[in-house]
Amino acid sequence: MSGKIACSQASNENKESIIDYLNNITYPEFSDVVLLAERDSVLFEKAYGYSSIEYEVGNKINTLFSIASITKAMTAEAALQLVDKGLLDLDTPVGKYLQVIPTRQYMIL
């Protein structure tokens, strides 16, 4: 799983602590790619470990990972945060929010 740390509201001291921690991680303790960003600014990015231990191919910043279904949980969390803010209604058809979905005779779940 690729790491993503949200820190838009973190203080500069907390950001520095996170970056210091990330700079001190070593393989095999961790094998992944990390991007830490705030708005449009990349604060930290680093690749750790190997994408293929067998062939000794190291991870790079642009290494692609098979993430399977983990994005479903992230999408659900984001959707529920929007529900909490009153910006999304789970009982409303998705076509109201995404205009590119064609109108059909049946409900899109």
Phi and psi restraints in degrees (value plus and minus 20) as a CYANA .aco file:
   2 SER   PHI     -98.4   -58.4
   2 SER   PSI     123.0   163.0
   3 GLY   PHI    -109.9   -69.9
   3 GLY   PSI     119.2   159.2
   4 LYS   PHI    -162.2  -122.2
   4 LYS   PSI     100.2   140.2
   5 ILE   PHI    -130.7   -90.7
   5 ILE   PSI     101.3   141.3
   6 ALA   PHI    -102.8   -62.8
   6 ALA   PSI     104.3   144.3
   7 CYS   PHI    -159.8  -119.8
   7 CYS   PSI       8.4    48.4
   8 SER   PHI     -80.9   -40.9
   8 SER   PSI     -47.0    -7.0
   9 GLN   PHI    -129.2   -89.2
   9 GLN   PSI     -10.3    29.7
  10 ALA   PHI     -97.7   -57.7
  10 ALA   PSI     128.1   168.1
  11 SER   PHI     -92.9   -52.9
  11 SER   PSI     144.1   184.1
  12 ASN   PHI     -79.9   -39.9
  12 ASN   PSI     -56.8   -16.8
  13 GLU   PHI     -83.2   -43.2
  13 GLU   PSI     -62.8   -22.8
  14 ASN   PHI     -85.2   -45.2
  14 ASN   PSI     -61.0   -21.0
  15 LYS   PHI     -81.1   -41.1
  15 LYS   PSI     -64.0   -24.0
  16 GLU   PHI     -83.0   -43.0
  16 GLU   PSI     -58.2   -18.2
  17 SER   PHI     -84.9   -44.9
  17 SER   PSI     -62.3   -22.3
  18 ILE   PHI     -84.1   -44.1
  18 ILE   PSI     -65.7   -25.7
  19 ILE   PHI     -84.4   -44.4
  19 ILE   PSI     -61.2   -21.2
  20 ASP   PHI     -80.4   -40.4
  20 ASP   PSI     -64.6   -24.6
  21 TYR   PHI     -80.2   -40.2
  21 TYR   PSI     -66.3   -26.3
  22 LEU   PHI     -85.4   -45.4
  22 LEU   PSI     -54.1   -14.1
  23 ASN   PHI     -88.1   -48.1
  23 ASN   PSI     -41.9    -1.9
  24 ASN   PHI    -120.1   -80.1
  24 ASN   PSI     -18.1    21.9
  25 ILE   PHI     -94.8   -54.8
  25 ILE   PSI     120.9   160.9
  26 THR   PHI    -149.9  -109.9
  26 THR   PSI     138.0   178.0
  27 TYR   PHI    -100.9   -60.9
  27 TYR   PSI     120.9   160.9
  28 PRO   PHI    -111.5   -71.5
  28 PRO   PSI     -13.7    26.3
  29 GLU   PHI     -74.4   -34.4
  29 GLU   PSI     -54.6   -14.6
  30 PHE   PHI    -170.2  -130.2
  30 PHE   PSI     114.6   154.6
  31 SER   PHI    -155.6  -115.6
  31 SER   PSI      81.9   121.9
  32 ASP   PHI    -194.7  -154.7
  32 ASP   PSI    -191.9  -151.9
  33 VAL   PHI    -146.5  -106.5
  33 VAL   PSI     115.6   155.6
  34 VAL   PHI    -141.5  -101.5
  34 VAL   PSI     114.9   154.9
  35 LEU   PHI    -147.1  -107.1
  35 LEU   PSI     102.8   142.8
  36 LEU   PHI    -135.2   -95.2
  36 LEU   PSI      99.6   139.6
  37 ALA   PHI    -155.0  -115.0
  37 ALA   PSI     136.0   176.0
  38 GLU   PHI    -153.5  -113.5
  38 GLU   PSI      95.2   135.2
  39 ARG   PHI      35.4    75.4
  39 ARG   PSI    -139.9   -99.9
  40 ASP   PHI    -116.9   -76.9
  40 ASP   PSI     -12.1    27.9
  41 SER   PHI    -128.5   -88.5
  41 SER   PSI     104.0   144.0
  42 VAL   PHI    -101.2   -61.2
  42 VAL   PSI     100.3   140.3
  43 LEU   PHI    -111.0   -71.0
  43 LEU   PSI     -49.8    -9.8
  44 PHE   PHI    -182.7  -142.7
  44 PHE   PSI     117.7   157.7
  45 GLU   PHI    -170.2  -130.2
  45 GLU   PSI     116.4   156.4
  46 LYS   PHI    -179.2  -139.2
  46 LYS   PSI     122.9   162.9
  47 ALA   PHI    -123.8   -83.8
  47 ALA   PSI     118.8   158.8
  48 TYR   PHI    -143.8  -103.8
  48 TYR   PSI     127.0   167.0
  49 GLY   PHI      47.6    87.6
  49 GLY   PSI    -171.6  -131.6
  50 TYR   PHI    -142.9  -102.9
  50 TYR   PSI     123.0   163.0
  51 SER   PHI    -104.3   -64.3
  51 SER   PSI     -44.3    -4.3
  52 SER   PHI    -162.2  -122.2
  52 SER   PSI      85.5   125.5
  53 ILE   PHI     -87.2   -47.2
  53 ILE   PSI     -60.3   -20.3
  54 GLU   PHI     -76.2   -36.2
  54 GLU   PSI     -62.3   -22.3
  55 TYR   PHI    -123.0   -83.0
  55 TYR   PSI     -12.3    27.7
  56 GLU   PHI      33.2    73.2
  56 GLU   PSI      25.9    65.9
  57 VAL   PHI    -118.6   -78.6
  57 VAL   PSI      96.2   136.2
  58 GLY   PHI     -95.8   -55.8
  58 GLY   PSI     131.8   171.8
  59 ASN   PHI     -86.0   -46.0
  59 ASN   PSI     126.9   166.9
  60 LYS   PHI    -143.3  -103.3
  60 LYS   PSI     147.3   187.3
  61 ILE   PHI     -75.8   -35.8
  61 ILE   PSI     -54.5   -14.5
  62 ASN   PHI    -118.6   -78.6
  62 ASN   PSI      -3.1    36.9
  63 THR   PHI     -82.7   -42.7
  63 THR   PSI     113.3   153.3
  64 LEU   PHI    -113.6   -73.6
  64 LEU   PSI     118.9   158.9
  65 PHE   PHI    -138.4   -98.4
  65 PHE   PSI     126.2   166.2
  66 SER   PHI    -100.4   -60.4
  66 SER   PSI      90.4   130.4
  67 ILE   PHI    -123.3   -83.3
  67 ILE   PSI     -20.3    19.7
  68 ALA   PHI      31.4    71.4
  68 ALA   PSI    -147.7  -107.7
  69 SER   PHI    -119.3   -79.3
  69 SER   PSI      -6.3    33.7
  70 ILE   PHI     -82.7   -42.7
  70 ILE   PSI     -47.3    -7.3
  71 THR   PHI     -87.8   -47.8
  71 THR   PSI     -41.1    -1.1
  72 LYS   PHI     -82.8   -42.8
  72 LYS   PSI     -63.6   -23.6
  73 ALA   PHI     -86.2   -46.2
  73 ALA   PSI     -60.1   -20.1
  74 MET   PHI     -85.9   -45.9
  74 MET   PSI     -61.7   -21.7
  75 THR   PHI     -84.6   -44.6
  75 THR   PSI     -61.5   -21.5
  76 ALA   PHI     -81.9   -41.9
  76 ALA   PSI     -63.8   -23.8
  77 GLU   PHI     -81.6   -41.6
  77 GLU   PSI     -65.3   -25.3
  78 ALA   PHI     -82.8   -42.8
  78 ALA   PSI     -62.4   -22.4
  79 ALA   PHI     -82.7   -42.7
  79 ALA   PSI     -63.0   -23.0
  80 LEU   PHI     -88.1   -48.1
  80 LEU   PSI     -51.2   -11.2
  81 GLN   PHI     -85.4   -45.4
  81 GLN   PSI     -59.1   -19.1
  82 LEU   PHI     -86.3   -46.3
  82 LEU   PSI     -56.5   -16.5
  83 VAL   PHI     -82.0   -42.0
  83 VAL   PSI     -65.5   -25.5
  84 ASP   PHI     -79.1   -39.1
  84 ASP   PSI     -53.0   -13.0
  85 LYS   PHI    -106.8   -66.8
  85 LYS   PSI     -20.9    19.1
  86 GLY   PHI      56.6    96.6
  86 GLY   PSI      -2.8    37.2
  87 LEU   PHI    -117.2   -77.2
  87 LEU   PSI     -27.9    12.1
  88 LEU   PHI    -163.9  -123.9
  88 LEU   PSI     118.7   158.7
  89 ASP   PHI    -138.0   -98.0
  89 ASP   PSI      98.7   138.7
  90 LEU   PHI     -86.8   -46.8
  90 LEU   PSI     -36.2     3.8
  91 ASP   PHI    -111.7   -71.7
  91 ASP   PSI     -22.7    17.3
  92 THR   PHI    -110.5   -70.5
  92 THR   PSI     115.6   155.6
  93 PRO   PHI     -77.2   -37.2
  93 PRO   PSI     121.2   161.2
  94 VAL   PHI     -80.5   -40.5
  94 VAL   PSI     -46.3    -6.3
  95 GLY   PHI     -79.8   -39.8
  95 GLY   PSI     -43.3    -3.3
  96 LYS   PHI     -86.5   -46.5
  96 LYS   PSI     -54.0   -14.0
  97 TYR   PHI    -113.0   -73.0
  97 TYR   PSI     -51.5   -11.5
  98 LEU   PHI    -137.7   -97.7
  98 LEU   PSI      77.3   117.3
  99 GLN   PHI     -86.2   -46.2
  99 GLN   PSI     -38.2     1.8
 100 VAL   PHI     -95.9   -55.9
 100 VAL   PSI     -30.8     9.2
 101 ILE   PHI    -100.5   -60.5
 101 ILE   PSI     103.8   143.8
 102 PRO   PHI     -84.6   -44.6
 102 PRO   PSI     128.4   168.4
 103 THR   PHI     -93.1   -53.1
 103 THR   PSI     113.9   153.9
 104 ARG   PHI    -151.7  -111.7
 104 ARG   PSI     150.4   190.4
 105 GLN   PHI     -99.8   -59.8
 105 GLN   PSI     -30.5     9.5
 106 TYR   PHI    -142.6  -102.6
 106 TYR   PSI     141.5   181.5
 107 MET   PHI    -101.5   -61.5
 107 MET   PSI     116.3   156.3
 108 ILE   PHI    -111.5   -71.5
 108 ILE   PSI     103.2   143.2
